[in-house]
Every structure is written in C-alpha cells, then in structure tokens.
Amino acid sequence: MDKNEQIIEVNIDEEMKRSFLDYSMSVIVSRALPDARDGLKPVHRRILYTLFENNLTSDKPYRKCADTVGSVLGRYHPHGDASVYDALVRMAQSFSMRYALIDGHGNFGSVDGDPPAAYRYTEARMSKISSEILKNIDKETVDFASNYDDRLEEPTVLPSRFPNLLANGSSGIAVGMATNIPPHNLGEIIDATCHLIDNPDADIDEIMKFIKGPDFPTGGIIIGNEEIKKAYKTGRGKITVKAKVEIEEGENSKNRIIVTELPYQVNKARLVESIANLIKDKKIESITRIEDHSDREGMRIEINVKSSSSMKLVLNQLYSYSQLQVTFGVIMLAIVNGEPKILNIKESLQIYINFQVEIITRRTNFDLKKSLARVHILNGLKIAIDNIDKVISILRSSSTVAEGKAGLTEEFDLSKEQTEAIVQMALGKLTNLEINKLEDEIKLLNEKISYFNSILSDRNKLLSILKDEVLEIKKHFSDKRRTEIVYQEDKTNIEDLIPHCEKVVIFTNMGYIKTQNIDLYHAQKRGGRGVSGLTRREDDSANEIITADSHDFILFFSNLGKVYKLKCYEIPEGSKVSKGLNIINLLSLVKDEKITSFLKVSKFESNSYLVMVTKFGYIKKTSLDLFEAVRKNGIAAINLESGDELVWTKITNGSRKLLITTRKGKSIRFNESELRPLGRSTRGVRAIRLAKGDYIINMITAENSDMILTVSETGYGRISKGSDFRLQGRGGSGIINYHSKNYGNVAATVNVKLNDDLIIIASNGIIIRIKANSVKQCSRPSKGVKIMKLNKKDKIVSVINTENI
C-alpha cells in the first residue's frame, strides 16, 4: 500500500443510508420536482435560459432543436439528449401545456401519442409568454450558481412574472414522493393573486371565487366542486374529469355520440382502441361502430349507437368502462426553500407574491445603483464643464494621462470613475445644447432615484407595481376557460337505467359465460329434444345455469377457494347460439384457477349464511355479509387442503336441513345447526365420507315435505319427498340416492314444486324447458322416467328451477 494512501473504516448501514438520502435529495431537488417560485424543474429552466442566451426569442427566426439540445447539454444539463429533447417537446405541445413555453416548428407529437420527429428535423424558439419568465434576469433579480463543471454560471430560479407553477402545472416522480399539479387559467390565477395582495388574510373559499378549478389544455368537464376544494385546502385530492360529448341524430334514426374534448393526458388512439375492445368483448353491446374523424379543425370521435338503445345508458357505460372519464390525482408538491413541501392554493400564491416582491426589490436596487452611478458620472462631467479652462490646463501641463488624471482628482476631489469620464469626454459635449442635455439628464435621473427609493421604502407601492405588472400580463396572455366545471354531479347510476328482467346465466366447462332472457325458452313436453342454447367448441360443454334478476349480484367461486362478484347486467348477453364471453375477461383469475360454482345474491344480510362444500366432502358455514366487500381481485372464501377444490355453494337461513349428493349416487341429509358459523379463512368440517373415485355434485336444502328432483346424466329423472332421505349425523357415509351403476351417474338434485318450470341443459348446448309435474314421483332410489332425449356422447350437465329467482 502506498504511504500516502489512507483506509477509513465506515459502517456499511450508515454509509448506505447516507448515500441513499443524498441520492434521493438530489433527484427531488435537481430533477423531479418543480420550484414553487417559477414552477420549473431544472431541465426546463436550463432549456429556457439557453434559448435566452442564444437570443432565440419569439421575434427571432426558429433554430434547429438539435442546436438547442446540444447547447443545453454542453452548458448546463449533462444527463442525455433524450431527457432534454423530451422536456423541450412537452413545453411546445399545446395539449400538454396550458400556456406553451416553447414555439415549435415541425412535428412535435400528437394527442394520439405519436412521437415527435427527431431533433435534427424540428425547430424551436421561445414563445411570447416565456419571455415574461426571463424578463429582467439581467438585472440581478435572481441568484446564479456554477454549472456542473464550474465553467459557467446558471440561474437557480427564473424571475417568472406570472405564477407558472399553477398556470402550467407540473408532474413528476421523485424518490418516495410525487407531484401532480393541474394547470389553471392564467386570468383566474392573476385575479386571485391581486385579491390576495389586497387581502392577505383571505381564506381559500375567497380565493376560490376567482380560481374556479383546474383548466386543462384539452378542455373536458370537471365533475363536482368538493374535491377541488379539498385539493386546494390540503394540497391533495382526486378530481373527476370526463370528456365533452354531443348527441347527434343520424340517418335512419341512428344516434351518434360525438366526442369533442378529452380529459387531460388521455391518449386518443388508445381510447378509441379500448372502446373498440369493449364492443368486441360485449361489455357495451349497444354500440355498432366507432370512428375517429379528428383533423386540424378539431377533435371528433363518432360513436354509433343502436336506435333502440338508451343514449344515457351507453354514455354512462362509456364513462364507467373507458377513459372518457378519469380521475386526476392532485398532489401539489413543490420545492420551497430547498425542501419538498405540500402546498395549498393560498400558500402557492403567497410564495409567488413573496418571490415577486423580492424580484421587484432586487430589480429596483439594480436600477437605483445604475442611476446613482450615472448621476455620479454626470456630476463629474458637470464639474469639468463648469471648470473647463482649468481642466484643459491641468491636462496640457501633464506629461502622461495618468499624471493628468491624478491632477484632476486632486484639484476637484473627483472619484476614479468621474476622472475617467472627464478624460474620455469629447469636445462636442462643450456646446450649450449638450450642456443643457446633461443637466436635463441629471434632473431626470434624480427623479428616478427618488422614485426607486420610494418603492424600496413603501411596501404598498411595491405591491401596487406587482399588481399592475401581472394585470398587464393578464391583458396580453389570458384567455377563456377551456374546462367546464359542473358543480352538481349527475347522480344517475348506470343501474337506474337498466331495467329489471329475469335472466338465464349459462356457464360452460371451458369458462364461457353469457346471459339470456328467460322467455327464449318456452315450456315443452317431457321427453322432447329441446332447443339450442349455445354454440360451443367441440371439446366444450355447458356446465351450469342459474336464473337471476338483472340487478342481482352474482358470486363466483373458484376451485382455489376464492370468491368474485359481478352484477348480473355486467355479464354480456348472447343469442341462443352464441358461445358467450370467456370468464377471464370479466374476473381477475390467476393461472390454473377456474370457476366451479356461482350463485345470485339480492342482499348481503347478516342473518343469512353461505354454506360451501368441497370436492372431498368438507363443509363450512359463513355469514353472508362477510362477502359484501369483495374486491376486484377476489377474496378468500375457504381454506382448502392440498388437492381439494371448492365445488358447491348454497345460501341458507342457518336452520335448514341440508342434502348433499354425490356423482356415484350417495347422499347424506343432516341439520344445518350441526355447523357453527366460521370465518372466511377456515377449512370447515367433514360433511360425508366418500368412496374412492366419488365426489360431491350438489347441495340443496331438503325439509321432510320438500319435493326433490334427481336427474341422471343419461336423461332420466324422478321426484321424491325430502322425508325419503332420512336424517343422519354429519360426517357419515350416507345412503343410496340413485343406482348410478345401472342408470348412470347423477347430474343434479333440485328442489321443486309440481307446478314449477324446469330448465335442463345438456353438454351439447341443447336446452329444454319442462313442467315439474311431467316428471314421475317415485321413492328413493328409483330410476324415474325419460325427461330428455340425448345422443350417445351427450349427457345432462345442469338442471334449474326457474321459480328460484
């Protein structure tokens, strides 16, 4: 080891903590967050200052962006050309910035998400309003600091004569924090600024009389006022923004929804694609076509709607399922005195006012010093003119300029600057006209000095100047509000527009689901062939059907013991021959997860219970109200052993008699009171001991007087009384329900009344609807009668009583 080298031992934990904090603060302060004073991040500030240095103001010719990007990189921002050009492009986009700070020439991207052209093709210069951000920077109004290599100096903040932080907003992600400040209308901000100058004690409610809310460059409609008020008071909030639409009557009475304005930061091309996918996936079935007719004249997305559909319903569905309505999360975080701080609207304006007071003070001091220096020189010249003969004599008698300067200084008690000015004075200044001009200039400068001193000694006068200046900016740059604010939100719910009707919900083994109106299936005679209920893949088959009201909740239970929730109307409707939509498009299922059962729920009542049975014969009872708050990704319904699956569920009142049947024809009936209520994340207890190869196919409630329909996979069925299934203790091997070896495995057991309508579905998709009284009443374990003709390879997969809705 070299003698001059020194090893310093450090604690790795402390070093990692210190290094990470240094890094995070560097990202927060030097990259990701805007300064509360000028509303700019360092990269934006450096771009504007470079344009200013290169004299690329709004009245000068455009220059290639490559030149500007290279200058920014070389002078102030050595972080890669992509980061600089991306920031430059955004400042030139009219759909990103409420008041564009750069005047771009060429392709700077589009609201469709199209990328800008390369910087060797595009050109840029400062916009007119950005000149106001840099105005008076040459008058020592802001501090400068060394650049990254100490070669140059750059401003730590720009003078910004208008509140740019609120006018253009800002967004950025730092380490452990983020900012998302919405843009606002410049006229409203300046009016609020003036009011706060006159009324420093004004509260946020007063300020909101001037600033109505965010004003996005893309327009749109903000819904409600409470979230705006919350965001302005706390610095955080969620503002709902929706697109502006018009309803047009088209040809042949076909209506169209015309979208003319989008919510801020919504990509138009992706929006159109997402709505097309909603149509394709049948989540919105009333839309026939969507077309984008936007051009340079404005935005126009045409959504064609079926003439028989409710336009209000379709519009509500679009707002719910697409980015025609979004939530803008407000986080008003900015750098204040070198530290990140959440600001409310008043604090943001007050910081700007205080900053401008400092700017005007420093500018006035600069002008005062300059005027005093000029008066000082002029007074020296006046002394020289008044004593011109003596001055000439001293200079003529001096052997050198330095000797002459020294003589003048000693004779007239002049300063170095005055002496230099006298020596440099031209003889033309000795005319009476020039002497009068000199005296007039001294008089004018003394008036200015008096004015500057009055500003510095009177804060009210300084604030009055600030008001006049910002009002002048308002006069030249303010415009009309683009974003409309609807203070009373339309409380119409999608559900209010959907009629109540009875639906059949059909689910297949391959996971396809659809709904149909129950009237499609008219009652037929026992033993018929039925009608087609769905078109299926060759290896698919119908698995289960239920009936439900269109407004009922449908709970879906998976083999992994999880439960998911949808409204019945959220399941797409299909024709009798369509296969439906795969359930994975509606539920967030994980790999190897599949839906094994589902049921309807009208209300989640605490005095009702959900009874679950697993494939291996375990049973559990849980209060129904525990399943009301089901998340989008589902929640646990039961804890399963390895290899077991949740296969059947039933809603009960807690005091029923339960009948559990198996595929091989066994059954067990016991009192529900034997089950104590358990929480969601538990396994349950044994319901029946199963023979090898057997598994649970159904669970129903069965009182002594109830009529129980048993249907075999081969198409036979019988009705028996509940009393035929004697009560046993839970956990036994059960009794014979059906001779499956002789008549086929059991497909379903269903509670019926003799005048009920039954819907029976076969694996080939054929559905038959029959009266229960057409099925013979027999004691257990009789074969029964033929209720549906089947082809050799087909079998009965589901039976439902339409009265159970």
N, C-alpha and C positions, 0 to 999 in steps of 0.2 A: 504494500500500500504506500502511496506517495506520502511524504512527510506533511505536505500541505493539506491533504485530504482529512476530513473530519466526519465521523459517523455519529449521527444524532438519533438516539432511540426515541420512538414515538409509540403511543398506544394506538393500535390499529382501529379500535372502535371510535376513539376521539377523532382520529385523522379522517376516517370515512364520514363521520358526522359533520366535521368542519368543511370538508371538501364538497359534500353534497349541498350543504347550506350555501356555500359560496357559489356553486354552480346554479342552484335554484334561484338565488337572488339575482345572479347575472341574467338568467333567462327572463325573470319577472321584470327587472328594471330596464334591461338593454335590448329586449327583443319583443316580448309577447304583449305587454300591456301599454296602453297609451298614457301620456302625461295629461293630468287633469287640466293643465293650463292651455295647451294648444291642441289637445285631442289627437296628437300624433304619436305613433310608435317611432323609434329611432330610424328605421329604414325609410319610412315616409318622409320624415324630417330631412334626412340626408338627400333624398331624391329631389325634393323641392329646393333645398339650398343649392344643390349642384346646378339645377336649371337656372336659378337666380344668378349664380356665379358665371354661368355660360351665356347670360343675357338672353335666355330663351323665354322672354315674357310673351304675353298674349298678342302683342302688336308686332312681334318679330316672326320671321319665317320658321316653319317646322324644321326639326332636325331629326335624323335617324335615331331611333331608340337605342341602337347599338352603341352610338357615341355617348349617350347619356348613361347607359348602364355601365360602360367601361369607365367613365369618369367617376361615377359613384363608387365602383369597386376600388379603383386606384386611389381615391382620396380618402374615403370615409367608411366604407362598409365591405370589408373583405370576407364575405360569407357566401359567395357563389352567385353567378349571374342569374340563375333561375329564381332565387329568392327576391332579388332586386327587380327583375322584369315582371314577376307575378304581382308584386306590390304596385309597380308602376301601372300595369294593365288595369288593376282593380280601381285605381284612382281616376282612370279615364272612362270607366264603364257607367253609363247613365242609369243602368238597372241595379248597380251595386252601391253607388254613391248618390246621396240626395242632392249634393252640390259637388259635381266633379271638380277635382283639383288639378286635373291634367286635361289638356285639349289634345286628344289623339287624332291621328290621321292614318287611316288604314283599318285593317281587321283586328279589332280588339275583343273578339269573342261575342257571344250572344246569350240570351236568356235560355236558349236550348242547351247550354253547356258546351257549345262549340269552342274549341281552344283558339286563342289569338294566333295571328301569324307570327313567325319568328321575328326577333327584334331587328334583323337586318332589313326587313320589309316595312316595318311600321315607323311612324314619325310622331313626335310629341313636342309640346311646349307647355308652359304654364297656362292655366285657364285665367280668366279675368279675376275670378274671386280669389284664386290662390295668391294673387299679387297682394291682396289685403292681409294674407297670413305673414308675408315677409316685409310688409311696409315698415319703414323706419328701422330696419335691422342694422343699418349703417350708422345709427345714432346712439350706439352703446346702450340699446334698450334691453339687451339680453346678455347673459354671460357666455363666454366661449371657453372651450376646453381643447386640449391637444387631441389630435386624431390617433388612430391605432399605432402609428409609428413615430409620433411626436414631430412630424414633418410639417403638418398644417394644423389650423385650429378650426373647429366646427361649433356651431351654436348648440347649447344644451337644451334650448327651447326656442320656438319661434314666436314673434310678437303677437300674431293671430288677433287681428282687430275684430273678429266675431267669434262667438262661442262654438268652435268647430267640434268639440267633443260631443255636444248634443246635436248639432246640425247634421253631421255625417255619421255619428255613432261610431262604434268600433266593436270588433270581436277578436278574440284570441285565447289560446290555451297556454298557460304557463305551467310551472311545476306545482301541482297541488291546488291550483286555482284557475279560474277562467273568467273572462269578461264578455259580456254581450249587451252592448248599449245600443238601443234602437236610434235611428235617425229621426230628426224633428224638422218642423217647418221653421225656417230662419226668421220670418216675420214674427211668429208667435214667441220664439225664444228672445228676440230683441225687445219685444213689448214687455215680457216678463222681467228681463234684465233692468229695463228702465223703471218698472214698478218697484223692484227690489232696491234699486238705488234710492228712490224717493221714500221707500217704506222698508227700512232694514229689518223691522220686526214682523214683516208679513209672513204668514204661515203658508204651508203648502196648498191648502184649499184656496187661498187667494191667488197663488201662483198658477193654479190650475184653471183659473178664469181666463188666463192668457194662453197657457200651453194646454191644449185640449187633450193631447196624447201624441204618441209617435206618428210620424208622417213618412211612410215608406216610399222610396222612389218608384216602385211598381204599383202603387195605389192599393187597391183592396179595401176591405171593410174590417174594422176592429169591432168586436162584439163586447159590449158591456163596459162600464166605467169603473167598477170596483177594483178590478185587477190593475188598471192603470194607476189608480190612487194608491194602491198597496205598493206598487213598484216605485212610485215617486216618493212615498213616505219612508220606505225601508231600503230601497235600492235593489230589491228583489221582487220578482213577480212573474206570472205567466199570463201573457196576453193572447187571446184567441183572435186569429186573423183569417178571414175567408175571402175567396175570390169574388169579384163583382160579376154578376151574370144578368142576362136579359132573357126573357121568354119570347120566342117568335113563333107565329103561326105559319107553318109551311104549307106546301101543296098537299092536296088530298087529306086535309085536316091533321097532318102530322106535325106535332110540335117540335121545336128545337130549343135547346138551352145553349145560349151563346155566352161564352166566357170572354170577357174583355179586359179583365185585370186579374193578376195572380197575386197570392200572398208573397211577401218578401222572401227572396232566396229560394223560391221553388223553381226547379228545372222544368221548363215547359215540355220538352221532349219526353222526359221520364214520366211526367204527369200523364201525358196522352197515352203512353205505353201502359202505365198502371191501370188507367181506366179501361183500356182495351183488354187487359188481363181480367179485370173484374167482370167484363162482359163475357169473355171466353169461359171463365170459371163459374159463370152463372150466379155470381154474388149479387149482381144487379141485372135483372132479366128484362127490364123494360126498355133498355137502350138497344137500338138497332145498329147504330153506326156512330163513329166519332171521326171527325176530320179537322185538320189544322189548316186554317186559311189565313194565318197571320202573314203580314207583309210590312213594308216600311211605313205604311199608313197607320198601323196599329195591330193589336192582338185580336184574333178572332178564332176561337175554338168552337166548332159546331158539334153539338151532341144531339143526335136524332133520337126521339123518344116515341114509343108506340102510342097511337092515338087514344087507345083505351086506358092508358096508364095515368096515374096521378102525378102531375109535374112536381108538386110539392114533395111527394114521397121520394121520387127519383132524386130530386135535389138534395134532400136530407140524407139519402143514402150516399150520394157523392161526397157530401161534406163529411160523413162519418168514415167512409172507407178509403178516401183518396186525399191527396194534398190540396184539394180545393179549399180545405180548412186545416190550418196548422196552429200550433201553439208556439209563440215566440217567448222563450225564457229570458227574462230581463235580469242581468247581473251588472249593476252599474259600478264596476270595479276599475279604478284608475290609480296612477301613481301620484301621491301627494307628499311633497317634501321627501322624496326618495323612497317612500314606502307605499305598498298597495293598500288601498282603503275603499270600502264600500260607501258610495255616496248617495244621498237622497237628492232630489231635484234642486232643492234650495241650496244645499252645500255645493253642488256642482256650479250653479250660477254665482254663488258668493265667491268661490275660488276664482272664477273668471273675472269678476269685478275687482277683486283684490289684485289679481295679476295685471289687469289693465291700469289700475291706479299706479302700480309700480312702473309699468311701461311708460305711461304719460309723465310720471315723475322723472324717470331717467332720461326720457326724450327732452323734457323741458330743461333739465340740468345741462344736457348736452348743448341745446340751443343757447342757453344762458351763457355757458362758458365760451361758446363760439362768438356770441355777440359781445361779451366783455373783452375778449381777445381782440376783436376787430375795432372796438372803440378805443382800446388801449393803443393800437397802431395808429388809428386816425388822429388821436390826440397828439401823438408824437409828430405826425406829419404837419398838424396844425401849428405846433410849436416851431417846427422847422420853417414853415412858410412865413410865420409872423417874424422870424429872425433869419430870413434868407441870406442877408448880406453877411451876417456873422458866420452862418453855416458854410457859405462858399469860402469865406476867408480861412476858416479852420481847415477845410478840406484842401485848399490850394497850398497852404503852408505845411501840410503833412507830406512826408516823403513816401509813406505807404498807406494802403487802405486801412490797415489795422490801426495805424497811428491816428488816422483821421477819425475812425470810429471811436477810439479812446478819447480823443479830444472832444467830440460831440457829447459823449456820455458824461464827461466831467463838467462840461460847460452848462449843459441844460438839464442835468440829472435825469437822463433817459435810461430806459431799460435796453437790454441787448436786442430785443425784438424791434423796439422803436428805432434804434440806431440803424439796424439792418434795413428797415423800410425806408428810412431817410436816404441812405446811401443808394438804394435801388430806385428812388423816386425819379421819374422822368421830368424834364424841364417843362413839358406841356402842362404839368399839374400847377404851374405858377400863374396860369391865366385866371382872371376874375371868375369866369364860368366854372372852372374846375374847383376854385376855392369855395364857391357857393355850393357846388355839389358835395364837397367834403363836409361842409357844415350841415347840409340837409341830411346827409347820411348819418352823421353823428347824432343829430336830433332824432332821426327815425330809430336808430339802434338804442338810444336811451329809452325811448317809448317801449320798444320790445323788451328791454331789460326790466323795466318797471312792470310790464305785463307778465313776464316769466316769474318774477318774484312774487307777484300777486297770486299766481297759480300755486306756487310752492308753499305759500303761507295760508292758503284758504282751500281746505279740502272740498268744500261745497262747490267752489269754482272748478276744481279739478273734476269732480263728479259730473258737473254740468257739461264740461268738454267731452267726457266719456259718453254721456247720453247723446250729445249732438253727433258724435262720430259714428256710433252704432246705428243711429236713426238714418244717417246718410247712407250707410251700407244697406240698411233695410230698403231705402228708396231705390237703390240700384239693383239689388240682387234678390229681394224677396219675391215669392210667387204664391199662387193659390195652393191651398192644401190639396194633396192628392189622395190621401187615405181618409175615407169616410169613417165616422165613429157612430155606431148605433148603440145608444145608451140603454135601450130596453131590448134585451135579447129575446128573440122569438123562442118562446118556451115549448113550441110544438115538438113533441117527441116523435121519432120515427114510428114508434108503436101506436101512437094516436092515429096514424094514417093507414095502418094495416088492419083490415077487417078481421074479426073473429070468424074462423071457419074450422071445420073438422078436417084434419089431415091424416093420411096414412103415411107413416115413416118406414121406408124399406131400406134394409141394410144387408149387404152381401158378404160372403166369406172373404172375398178379396178386398173388402173395405170400401165398397162404393155405396153411397147413400143418396136418397132423394126423398121428396115428399110428393104426394098427390092428393087431390080432393077425393074424399071417400065415396062421393057419388058416382065415381067412374066404375065402381064395382057393384053392379046390381045383383040382387039375390037370385040364385039358380037352384035347381033341384039337386038333392043329394045324388052323388054318383056321376055328375057331369064332368066335362074336361076343363071347365074354367076358361078364363081369358088371359091373354099375355099381360104380365105385369112389368117386365123389364127385358131389355136386350142385354145379354151377358157375354163375357168371354167364354171360350169353350171350357176352360178349367175353373170357372167361377160358378157360384150358385147362391141363391137367396138364402140368407141366414136367419133373419128375424124381422118382424114387423110389429109396430105398435100404432095406436091411434092417439092423437093429441090435438088440443086446440092450438091454433097458430101462435098464440101468445104464451103457451106453456113453456117452462124450462125443460130442456132435455139433458139429463145427466148421462154421461158416457163413462163406462167403467172399463178399464183396460186389464189385460192379463197380468200386468205388473202391479196391480192393486192401486192404481191411481184413478181419480175421477176428474172429468172435464165437464164444462157447462156451456150450452148454447141455448138461444131462443129457437123455438120451432121454426119461426119465419126466416131465421138465418140459414136454414138448410135449403139449398136450391130445389125448386120444383121441377119435376121432369115429366115427360109424357109417359104413357103406359109402356112404350117400347124402349125408352132410353135407359142406359145403364146407371145414370146418376154421376155424382162427383165423388172422387176419392176422398175419404175422411181426412187424409193427411193435409188436404188443402184448407181444412176448417179447424183442425186441432193441432197443437204442437206436440206431436208424438215423437218419442225418441226411437233409436234403432231397435228393431225386434219387438217393438210394442204394438199391440193391436187391440182393438175394441172387442170385448167379449159380450157385453150386455149394455142395454141402455133403457131408461125409463123416463116418464114425464113427471114433472112436479109443478103444481099450480102455485103452492105457497110453501115456504120453509117454516113449518110450525114446530114449536118445541115439544108438543105433545104427540108428535108423530115420530116414527123410527124408521131407519133404513136397515133392513136385515140383509146381510151378504153371506153367500155360500161359495166356498171354493171348490175347485175340481176334485180335490182329495177329501172332501166331506167335512171341512171346518165351517163353522157358522159364527157370525158376530152381529150384535145389535148395537146401533149407534144413533143418538138423537139426530133427527133430520136437520135441525137448524145449524148444526156444525158444518153443513155443506153449502150454506148460503153464499159464503165469500170464497168461491172457487176462482183461483187466479187463471190467467190465460194459459199458463204452462201447466195447469192442473195441480192437485194436491193429493196427498196420500189418503187413501180410503181404508186400507187394511194392510197389516204386515204379514207377508207371505213366507212360508218355508221354501227352501230350495226346490225348484221343480213344480211347485204348486202354482195355480192360477185362479184369479177371481173370475167366476163364470156366471153367477146369477145374483140378482138383487131384487128386493121387494120392499115397498113402503107399507108399514103396518101401524096400528094404533097402540101396540105394546101388550095387548091382552088377547091376541088371536091364537088359533090353533094352526100350526104350520105343517104343510105336507111337502116333503121333499121326495122327488122321484129320480130314478137313475135310468141310464140308457138301456141297461140289461133287464129292466122290468121290476126292480126292487123299489120299495117306498117305505117311509117312516113318517108317522104323524105324532106330534107332541105339542105341549102347551108352550106358547111363546114366553110365558112367565118364568120358564126354566132358564131363560137368558137374561143376565143382568146387563144394563147398558155399559158399553165400553167406549173409550176414546177412539179417535181415528187411527192412531199409530199403534194398534194392537192386533194380535193374531186372531183371537176368538177361541172357541172350544169345538170339540168334535160333535158333529150332527148325526152321522151314520157311519158305520164300519162298512167299507166297500170290499166287494170281491175283486180278485185280480182282473185287471182289464176293464173294470166298470168305472163310471164317473157320473157326477151329477148332471142332469139335463134340465131340471126345473125345480122351482119352489113356489108354492101358492099357499093361500090361507084356505082352510077347509073346516068349517063347522059341521056338526052332525047332519044338519038339514041341507047343506050345500050340495049342488049337483056338480060333479067333477067329470069333465070330458077328457078321455085318454085317447090319443091318436098315435098310430104306429107309423113308422117311416114308409111302410108298404101301402098306406092309404086306407087302413081300416080304423074304425073308431067306435067307442061306446061311451055311454053316460052312466055313472054310478053315484050313489049317495056318499056324502062325507063319512057317514057312520059305518060304511063298509071298510073304512081304513081305521082299525081300532087304535086307540091312543096307546102310546108306548113312552118309555123314558128316552130322553135324548141320549144318543151315543150308541144305540144298539145296531143290530144288523138289519132290522126292518122286516117287512113281509112282502109277499109277491103281489105286484100290481098288474103285471101283464106277462104272458108266456112269450117272451121275446124269441126264444129258440124256435118256436112254432109259427109265430105270426109276424115276426120282425121286431127290430128294436123300437123303443118308444121315442117318438119325435117330440111330443109335448103333452102336458096336462094343464087344463084350463078350467077356471070357474065359469059356469054358465047358468042361465035361466032358460026355460024351454022356448020362450018367445024371442030370444036373443038372435042377432045376426052374427055369423062367424065368418072370418076371412081365413082361408087356408092357402099357404104358398108352397110351391114345390121347388126343388132345386133347379129346374129348368126355367124358372121365372114365371110359370103359369100360376095364376091366382084364381081361386073360386070363392064365391060368397054364398053361404047356405044358411038356412034356419036351423037352430039347435034342436028344435022338436022333430027334425027329419032324421036325427040320429037315434038309434035304438037304446033304450035304457036296460042295462044288464048289470048284474052284480060282478064285483071283482073276482077273478081276473079274466073275464070273458073276452073273446076276440072282438065282438061287435059286428058292424056292417061296413060295407064299402062306401066310403064317402067321397073318394076322388080317384078317377082312373089315371094310372101312371104308365109311362113307358118303362121298359125293363131297367134302364140305368138310372131312372129318376127316383126321387124319394121326397116325402113330406119333410119340410125343414122348420115350419113355423105355423102356429095357429093363434088367432087373436079374436077376442070377443069385442065387437065394436061398441058395446054398452059400457066398457070400462073407461071411457073418456071422461 
